[in-house]
C-alpha cells in the first residue's frame, strides 16, 4: 500500500494569486482618461465648448514706468459657446512681436495677461477688455498682434498623458466631477486669478 500525499492548496491562496496577477496586468494597461477625454488638458467646466472667432485690438496708451513700456490695448473678442450650458473661465491674451518672424516663436511673446469670460450657453457675443501689457524691449506698434486662447492646464489626474491605468479607471470615472473641480482650481491658480476689464 502506497501512501500518496496530495498537497492541498487553499481556495484563498488561489483567489489571492489570481486577484494579485489581475491587478498587476490591469495596472499595465492604459485607457483614455475620463476627466480630460484623452487630451491631457482641462479647462474651467464648459470652456472646452468656447471658440474664439476673432480678436481685434487697438493700442490706446503707451507710457513708461521703471524701465518698462506700459501699453494699454483695447481688445475685442468675438466668441461663441457651442455648448448648452452657461460657462465662466479664463482667456489668455498674448502680445506678440511680429518683427521676430514667426508669430508663434517663443521669443515673439512680449507679455501675457489673463481675462475672465462668461458666455451663456449656445450664444455668441462680443466682449471688450482694456488690457495692460508691460514690455521691456523696444517694439514697433504696427508690428504687434494680440493672440487669444482659452486657458487649459495639464490634467492632474493623468499628469497630461491622457491615459490612466485600467485598474484606476473606475475610481477616476466615479470621482470625475471632483477631478474637474481640481482642474478649475488649478486654472485659477496658474492664472493668478488676474482679471482685467
C-alpha positions, 0 to 999 in steps of 0.5 A: 500500500502506497501512501500518496500525499496530495498537497492541498492548496487553499481556495484563498491562496488561489483567489489571492494569486489570481486577484494579485496577477489581475491587478498587476496586468490591469495596472499595465494597461492604459485607457483614455482618461475620463476627466480630460477625454484623452487630451491631457488638458482641462479647462474651467467646466464648459470652456472646452465648448468656447471658440474664439472667432476673432480678436481685434485690438487697438493700442490706446496708451503707451507710457513708461514706468521703471524701465518698462513700456506700459501699453494699454490695448483695447481688445475685442473678442468675438466668441461663441459657446457651442455648448448648452450650458452657461460657462465662466473661465479664463482667456489668455491674451498674448502680445506678440512681436511680429518683427521676430518672424514667426508669430508663434516663436517663443521669443515673439511673446512680449507679455501675457495677461489673463481675462475672465469670460462668461458666455451663456450657453449656445450664444455668441457675443462680443466682449471688450477688455482694456488690457495692460501689457508691460514690455521691456524691449523696444517694439514697433506698434504696427508690428504687434498682434494680440493672440487669444486662447482659452486657458487649459492646464495639464490634467492632474489626474493623468499628469497630461498623458491622457491615459490612466491605468485600467485598474484606476479607471473606475475610481477616476470615472466615479470621482470625475466631477471632483477631478474637474473641480481640481482642474478649475482650481488649478486654472485659477491658480496658474492664472493668478486669478488676474482679471482685467476689464 
